Amino acid sequence: MSAPLSNSSRPLWQRLLIRRLKFLGIIAALIIVVLGGSYLFAPQWLLTANTWREAMNAQLEKRTVQAGDTHWVYYEGGQGPTIVLLHGFAARKEVWLKVAPQLTAHFHVVIPDLPGWGESSRNPGASYNIDNQADRLNDFIQTLHLQHALIVGHSMGGAIAGVYAAEHPQDLAQLALIDSFGLKFKENDFAKEAMSGKNPFDFDDRAGFLRANALAFEHVPDIPGRFIDVFVQDNVKNRAFIDNTFNELRDNSQVLSLQTRLDKLTMPVLGMWCHDDKIIDISALESLRTGLTHAPSISTSILNGCNHMPQMEKPQAFAQVLTSFMLAH
């Protein structure tokens, strides 16, 4: 039998290839160690990196501005007619990242963290109910010169968008309300629990996080455990603010904050709901339709296969409905 070739007797190309493979093997091992260590000891880094990746994919840049009493942090990207997207309760601007790529392809998109939430500033002792948030939204719109945009509000953000539109009808072109808070709807289990004073969005462990997500999603996203731990820590850290705002929104003036102003909406309005919304029952869509006595155009759309988060569970259908509404007006 012939003896194996020593490194010195191998052809140059083989020696170079072996060196390259060894180098790549070392790099791969380091990446595995770093990623594994980050997942175990600093999962927030991986979440931040993934958020950055999704924002880049949507052609969004993170920006800041001081408007009124708030230091706003927001995403902005795309060209064309302007769309402003407002998130809901206990959420943040990142809930729009799945649908954003389909919107920035055709529109100029602005996605803020609402005051007090996400990365936007919070003033101790200040009220963050619907009315005050609508005033802050006006500061943001005026500062960035976003008049004549389509304002899209989801859940609590829908009530804020609707109240803002009722008070400043000349400053927006269209209004889209997505599974919106602030309207009359058939009392469901969520409403009963909320009005009893229990906040379903409080959670202290992974099981509680999954229960809260089951309220909002038809199909609960499969999220690794250490990432869930980051969300749990954030919820605990912000518990006082979350509960204070939740209690503010339980007041009857807030529960019907949009319902009592529907006759002041004088722009085209879109109502979009998930058929099986467990938080804001779909009966709210009929309250919206019948209350819009002065809107020149009323469009409605019902999506199947989602619960309370159509922008995340049905991003393509969501974008199609919103784009059609935008182009029709």
N, C-alpha and C positions, 0 to 999 in steps of 0.2 A: 504494500500500500504506500502511496505517496504521502509525505508529511504535509500538513496544512501550511499554506503560505503565511509567512510572517508579514507584519505591516510593512517592513522595509522592502519586501520582495513583491508586494502587490503593485499593480499598475497605478499610476498617479490618479486616474479618474476614480478608481475604487477607494483609495485612501481619502480623497476629497469627499466622496459620497458618504463614507462612514463617519467622517468628522461632522458633516452637515446633519446626518441623522442623529448623532449623539447630541449635537447642539439643540436640535429641535426637540429631542426627548427631554432634555433638561428644562427647556422653556415650557413644554407642556406640563411637566411635573410641577414647576413653579406656579403656573397658572392654576392648576388644580389645588395646590396648597393655599394660594392666595384666595381663590374663590371659596374654597371650603372654609377657610378661616374667617373670611368676611361673612359668610352665611351664618356661621356659628356665633361669632363675637361682634360683628358689626353689620347686621342685615340691612340696616337703614342705608348703608353705602350702596348696596346692590339695588335697592328700591330707587334711590336717587339716580343711579346710572341708567336704570331702565326707563324712568320718567324722562330723563334727558334724551334717550334714544327715541322714545315715542314722539317727543316734541320736535326733534330734528326731522323725523320721518314726516311729520305734519307740516314742516316748513314754518314752525313757530319759534319766535324768539321771546325770551323772558325779559320783561321791562318793568320799570317802576315809575310811579308818579305820586306827588303829594296833591291830594284833592280834598278840600274841606279839612275835616279832622282826621283823615285817614291817609296812611302811606300805603297805596295800592300796589300790589304785585299782580302782573297780568301777562298772558301770552298774546302775541300779535303776529299775524302773518297773512300772506295771500294778497291778491289784488282784485278789485271789482267793487260792487256794492257792499256796504258794511253790514256785518252781522255781529251782534254782541250776545254772548252766551252766559247766562247766569245759573250757577249751581244751586242745589237745594240745601236743606238743613243737615248739619254735621257732615258736610261734603266740602269739596274744594275744586279748583279749576281743572285738576287732572281727570275728573270724571268725563270730560269732553274729548280726551285724547284719541279714543277709538274712532270717533266720527269725524274728528277735525281734518284728517287728510282729504276726505271727500268734499269738504267745504272750502278749504284753502285753495283747492284747484280752480275754483270759480269766483270766490268772494274774498273780501278783506275781513278777516275774522279777529275779534277781540274777546279774550276769555279771562276775566278777572277772578281773583279770590275776593269774595264779598268781604266787606269790613268785619273784622273779628274772626274770620275763618282763614284757614290755610296760612299763607305767608303775609297776608295783609295785616295791618296793625289793629290793635284792640285797645280801647281806652277804658281803664278800670272804672267801674261804676256807671258807665254810659249804657243807654238803652239800645238794643239791637233788634227791636221789633220791626214789623213790616213798614210802618210809617216812617220811622227814622232811617231805615235802610233805603227807602225810596228817595228820601232827601239826600242821602249820601251818594246814591246812584246819580242823581242829578248833578252833584258836584263833579263826579267822574266824567259824565257825558259832556258837560260844559268845558271842563279842563282839556279834554282830548279832542274837542270839536267833533263829536260823534253824532251830531244831530242828523236826523233823516235816515237813521239806520233801521234795520229789522232787529228788534229786541226780543230775545228768546229766553224765557224763564222756565226752569224746571222746579216743580214742587214748591218749596218756600221761595225760590227764585222767581217762580211764576207770579206769586202774589206781589212780590216786590216790583217786578216788571209791570204788572197790571196797574198797581197803585201809581207808579211813576207815570205810566201812559195816561191815566185818568187825570193826573194833575198837570201834565205837560204834553198835551196831545199834539201840539205844534212841533215838538222836538223829536218825533220818530215817524218813520214811514209806515211800518207794519209792526204787529205784535203777535208773537207765537207763544201760547201757553201749553206747557207739556206736563201732564199729570199734576195740575197746579193746585196748590193750597189756596185757601181764601174763598172757596165756593161751598155752597150747600151740596151735601151728598148724603146718600143713604148710610146711616150709621153702621159701621162694621166693627169687627173685633179690635182692630187697631185704634179706632176712634174711641171706643169704650175704655180701653186701657189707658189711652193718653189723657182723656178727660177725667179719669179717676186720679190722675196725678203721677202715675208711673211712667217714666221715660223709657220706651222700648229701645232707645238707641244708646243706653248706658250698658257697658259691659266691662268685666274685670278679668276675663280669661278667654281662652280660645273658644270654648263652648258658647259663651255669651256672644262673641263676635259672630259665630256661625248662625246663632239664633237671630241676631239683628239683620244679618245679610239675607236670611230666609224670608224676612218681611219684605225685602226690596227686590229680590231677584227670583225669577221663575226657575232658573238654574243657577244655584250658588256657585260662583267662581271657585275653581280649585286652586287655593293659595297655600304655598308651603308654610309650615308651622312657624318658623322663625320670622317670616314676614308678618304673619298674623300677630305675633308678639309685639312688633313695632306699632301696629294699629291699636292694640290694646293699651300699650304705654301712652300713646298719643291721646286716647280717649280718657284715660285716668288723669293725665296731666291737665287736660282741658275740661274736666268734669264740671267744675263750678260754672264756667261760662256756658257749657252745653245745657246744664240744668236750668240756669237762670233764663236763658233765651227760650228754652222749651216752655217754661212756666209763663213767660211773657206771651208766647204764641197761643196758649190755652185760653186767653181772655177772649170773650165773645167778639170784641171789636176786631181782633186779629183773625179769628176763625172765619169771619165773614168780611174781612178787609177788602177783598176784591168784589165779592157779591154786591156789596152796597154801592159800588162805583161803576158797575158794568154799563149803566146808561150814560156814563161820561166818556166812554171809549168811542172815538169818532174816526178810527183808522181801520184798515182791513185787519181782521183777527183770525188766527188759526188756533184751533184747539186739537191737540194730539194726545191720545190716551192709549195705554196698554189695556186691552180688554179685561185682563184679570188682575188689575191693580189692587193689592191688598191694603194699601195705605190710603190713597185717595180714590175712593170707589168711582167707577166709570159714570155713575149717575151725576157726578159733577159736570160732565160734559153737556148734559141736558140743561142744567142750571146756567151754564155759560151761554148756550144757544138762546134760551128764552130771555136772558137778561140783556143781551146785546141789542138794544132798541135803536141805537144810532150808528152802529158800525155799517159802513157802506158795503162791506163784503164779509161773509162769515164762511170759513172753511173748517171742516172737521175731518179727522182721520183716526181710525181705530186700528191698532196693531195687535196681532196675535202672537203668542209665543214669548211674551215678556210680562213683567210684573210692574215695577215702579221705575225701572231704569232703561227706557227704550234706547237712549243714546249709547248705552253700553251693550245691551242684549241684542238690539236690532239696528246696528249703526247704518247699514246700507239702506234699509227701508226708511229709517229716520231721515237720512240725508236726502233721499229721493223726495219725500213729502215736503221737507223744508225747502228744497231747491225749487220744486214745482210751485209752491206758494210764493216764493220770492220772485220768480220769473213772471208769474201771473199778475203781479202788482208792481 
